[in-house]
Amino acid sequence: MNKGKSYNNLLIKSLKKPQEAVAYLNAALEECKDGSVESQKLLFIAFKNVALAQGGFSNLATKTGLGRESLYKTLSKRGNPKLTTLTTLISAMGFDLKISLPQKR
């Protein structure tokens, strides 16, 4: 097995733990604060990885009521989901979306 596949398998395995998935998604979301297109693509990749860890796109499609193909498109590098789609995904993954004040440093 090549190193890339090995890393990806380890990542997906670790993202099966809810605490790991939350930390991973929060780190990706933190990167999006700069507003760059690249950071937004990384966020979609993070959601895709968590979806794979939780049983794949078919499972997520069932939970959300969205089409599997639509989810693939939404979480692709060219994805541009609506807020309602993201909140539906977050809820179906068993997470909450909250806004908070930044922690004082």
C-alpha positions as semicolon CSV with decimal commas, in nm:
position;residue;x (nm);y (nm);z (nm)
1;M;0,000;0,000;0,000
2;N;0,140;0,341;-0,087
3;K;0,186;0,607;0,179
4;G;-0,101;0,825;0,054
5;K;-0,355;0,544;0,079
6;S;-0,216;0,438;0,415
7;Y;-0,251;0,792;0,554
8;N;-0,601;0,828;0,412
9;N;-0,707;0,496;0,567
10;L;-0,569;0,604;0,906
11;L;-0,741;0,941;0,875
12;I;-1,079;0,787;0,791
13;K;-1,039;0,539;1,078
14;S;-0,965;0,820;1,325
15;L;-1,259;1,028;1,198
16;K;-1,498;0,753;1,305
17;K;-1,453;0,891;1,657
18;P;-1,692;1,186;1,697
19;Q;-1,442;1,393;1,897
20;E;-1,179;1,348;1,625
21;A;-1,426;1,440;1,352
22;V;-1,534;1,755;1,538
23;A;-1,173;1,865;1,594
24;Y;-1,090;1,796;1,228
25;L;-1,389;1,991;1,095
26;N;-1,326;2,279;1,337
27;A;-0,963;2,300;1,223
28;A;-1,076;2,310;0,859
29;L;-1,337;2,573;0,942
30;E;-1,076;2,782;1,126
31;E;-0,867;2,783;0,808
32;C;-1,163;2,924;0,614
33;K;-1,156;3,248;0,811
34;D;-0,919;3,396;0,554
35;G;-1,189;3,355;0,288
36;S;-0,960;3,198;0,032
37;V;-1,100;2,962;-0,228
38;E;-0,830;2,707;-0,139
39;S;-0,932;2,699;0,228
40;Q;-1,295;2,650;0,127
41;K;-1,195;2,354;-0,090
42;L;-1,012;2,207;0,209
43;L;-1,328;2,241;0,417
44;F;-1,526;2,044;0,159
45;I;-1,255;1,777;0,158
46;A;-1,282;1,761;0,537
47;F;-1,659;1,712;0,516
48;K;-1,606;1,446;0,250
49;N;-1,359;1,259;0,471
50;V;-1,597;1,269;0,769
51;A;-1,880;1,147;0,543
52;L;-1,663;0,854;0,432
53;A;-1,579;0,775;0,795
54;Q;-1,948;0,770;0,884
55;G;-2,043;0,512;0,625
56;G;-2,009;0,691;0,293
57;F;-2,221;0,904;0,068
58;S;-2,508;0,657;0,035
59;N;-2,552;0,654;0,412
60;L;-2,533;1,034;0,430
61;A;-2,777;1,069;0,139
62;T;-3,027;0,856;0,329
63;K;-2,986;1,065;0,644
64;T;-3,016;1,400;0,463
65;G;-3,271;1,316;0,197
66;L;-3,029;1,457;-0,060
67;G;-2,918;1,259;-0,365
68;R;-2,587;1,077;-0,347
69;E;-2,469;1,241;-0,669
70;S;-2,570;1,579;-0,532
71;L;-2,359;1,517;-0,222
72;Y;-2,059;1,419;-0,434
73;K;-2,097;1,743;-0,629
74;T;-2,153;1,951;-0,315
75;L;-1,838;1,818;-0,146
76;S;-1,619;1,822;-0,455
77;K;-1,342;2,075;-0,513
78;R;-1,587;2,271;-0,730
79;G;-1,868;2,247;-0,478
80;N;-2,047;2,562;-0,376
81;P;-2,315;2,446;-0,132
82;K;-2,591;2,660;0,006
83;L;-2,591;2,722;0,379
84;T;-2,901;2,504;0,411
85;T;-2,713;2,214;0,251
86;L;-2,420;2,253;0,490
87;T;-2,644;2,276;0,795
88;T;-2,832;1,966;0,677
89;L;-2,502;1,779;0,637
90;I;-2,376;1,891;0,977
91;S;-2,697;1,782;1,145
92;A;-2,704;1,446;0,964
93;M;-2,346;1,383;1,078
94;G;-2,466;1,429;1,436
95;F;-2,300;1,765;1,496
96;D;-2,421;2,116;1,582
97;L;-2,321;2,443;1,420
98;K;-2,259;2,722;1,669
99;I;-2,112;3,068;1,663
100;S;-1,895;3,177;1,952
101;L;-1,673;3,460;2,059
102;P;-1,303;3,405;1,995
103;Q;-1,103;3,282;2,290
104;K;-0,878;3,543;2,446
105;R;-0,512;3,473;2,384
